[in-house]
């Protein structure tokens, strides 16, 4: 039943996205509906919006280091293959669009999909099943964008895994912002023409290995307020 409910929300989100795009509403309809969903889960479902995890494990620093460096490494390696080169860049966006891409969408989408919908799915399904189901829905709502759908799906899988491992919404929001920032800055074109790409990749690999060594035996979930 929760899966049916999840896909109903996804279908509505896809329809809202289509209307917003078709009538050139500049994201206002999408943002309004996303805010409605956040308020709905916060008030009606008695699941308060909170971006602060009061019980912080010190190893959270190493998790942050790992997810940011690993994602940056992944982004750089996959950008040559599956990212759509037609994605908008800073020069194509006005100030409000930049705010949407770097602030509003990452926060609202992470709250809705990771903090609320993913946790709802995990209550009745396995973590792997829930991650894949959520990622399919997350990909569908990006169908009318210029994003590579394969990349969006893989990004959602990674963000969902990070959230279930850490139960800290900060990490997934940071990753989502980082993803959008790297996408619109066209960083790949610049790095591909420079030896700096090799140096950056090497540093990222070292930092990822270092972080993994630090957190390999940690059980961060037990320090979090939010259960399944």
N, C-alpha and C positions, 0 to 999 in steps of 0.2 A: 504493500500500500504506500509506503514511504517513497518507493521508487516511482510509482505512478504520479504521486504528488510532486516529486522532484521534476519529472519531465513535463508536467503541466506548467510549472513555473518557467522552465526553459522555453517551452513553446510560446508562452506569453512574452518572455523576454525577446525572443526572436521576432515576434510580431511587432513589439514596441520598437525594436531596432529598425525593422523595415519601415515602419511609419515615420520614424525620425529621419531616416535616410531619404525616403521617397519625397517627403514634404520639406526637406532641407531645414530641419528644426535645430540644427547645430548642436545636437546632443542634449538639449533641454528636456525632451520627453524621456530619454533613457535615464538621465540623472534623476529626474523627478520620480520615476518608477523605482529606481534603485533605492532612493531615500525612503520611499514608502515601504519597501521590503525590509529595510533595516529597522525602521520604526515598528513595523508589524512584528518582527521577531523579538524586538526589544521590549515591547509593551504587551502585545496580545499573547505571545509565547513565553513571556516572563523570562527572557534571556537577555539581560542588560548588555548594552554596548559597552565594551571595555577594551581599550587598547593597552591597558597596563596589567601586567602580571606581577602581583605583589610579592610572590614567592619566587625569587630569582636564584637559580643555581649559578654559581660563579662560572661553571663551564659553558654557560650561555654565550660568553664572549668567544669561546672556541667554536661553538655552533655557528655564530654569526660570521666568524672568519671563514669557516668551511663553506657555508652556503653561498656567501657572496663570491668567494674565489672560485668555487666549483662552477657556479653558474656563469661567471665571467669567462672561465675557460671553455665551458660548453658553448656559450654564445659565440665566442670567437671561432671555435672549430666548426660549428654548424652553419655559420652565416654564409660561408662560401658555397653551401650546398642547397639549403632549403628556405632561406629567408627571401621573401619577395623584394626584389630590388626597387619596386615601385612604391615602397612604403614612404609615407610622407616624412620630410625632413624639417628641421627648424625653420628653414627659409620659406617653407610652404605654409607654416602655421602662424596664426595670429596669437596674441597673448592669452586670450581665453582658451583657445585650443591647446596651447602648451600646458596651461593649468589643468585642463581636463585630462590630458594624456599622462602628466606626471604626478597629479595629486588626486583628483576626484575619482577617476576610473580605478586606479590601483586600490585605493582605500575602500570604495564601495564594493567592488568586485570581490576583494578578499574577505570582507565582512560577510557578504552574502554567500559566496561559494565555499570558502574554507571554514569560516567560523560557525556558520549556521547549517548550510546544506550538507557539507561533508560530514559533520558530526552527527547530523540527523540520519544519514545513510549508514554510518558506522554502527549505529545502535542496533541495526537489524541485519547488516551484511558484514562480510569479512572486510578487512582494510583494503586488500588488493581489489576486490570487487567494487568497493565504494569509490576508490581512487579512479578506477577505469570508468565507472558510470558517471561520476562527476566530471571527468575530463571530456567525455563525449558531449555532455551538456554544455560545458564551458566552450568547447570548440564550436558548437552549433550557433551560439550567440555571436560568434565572431565571423560567421559565414559571409556576411556582406561587406566585411572590411577588406583591406589590402593585405592583411596578414596571411602568412603561410599557415594553412590549417594544420598541417603535420607538426609544424613548430609550435603552434598554440596548444595542441594536444600534449606534446611532450613537456612543454612548459608547465601545463596544469598538473601533469603527473608528478613532476618534481616539486612544485609548490605544495601539492597535497601531501606528498611524502614528508616534506619538511614540517608541515603543520602537525601532522599526526605524530611525528617524532618529538617535536618540541612543545606543541600546544601553545606556541607564542605567535600571535598574529603579526607582531612587529617584523619578524623575519620574512614572512611571505609578502608583506607590504613593501619592505625594502627591496626584495628581489623583483617584485612586479614593477616598482619604480625604476630600478636599475635596468630591467629589460626594456622598458619603454624609452628610457633615456638613451641607451646604447643604440636602439633602433632608429630614433629620429636624428641622432647626431652623425649618422653615416660613418661611424668610426672605422668600420672595416675597410672602406675604400682608402682611408688615410693610412692605416696600419699596413695594408697589403703592399704599399709602395715603400715600406721602410723595414730595415732590419730590426726595428724596435719590436715588431710582432713576435719574433723568436725570443727576445729577451723577456717580454711580458708573459708569454706562454710558459717559459721556464720558471719564472718567479711564481706564477699562479700554481703550477704543479707542486713546487716546494711548499707553498703555504697550505695547499690542500692536504698534502701528506702530513705536515706538521699538526694541522688541526685534527685530523683523523686519529693520530697517535694520542692526542690529548683527550679525546672524547670517546675512544673505542669502548671503554668499560662503563660509561656513564649511563644512567637511567633517568633522563631528564623529566620524563612524564610524571614520575612520582612526586615531583615538586610543584606540579601545576594544580591550580584550583579546578580546572575544567576536566571532568571525566567524560567517559564515553556516554 
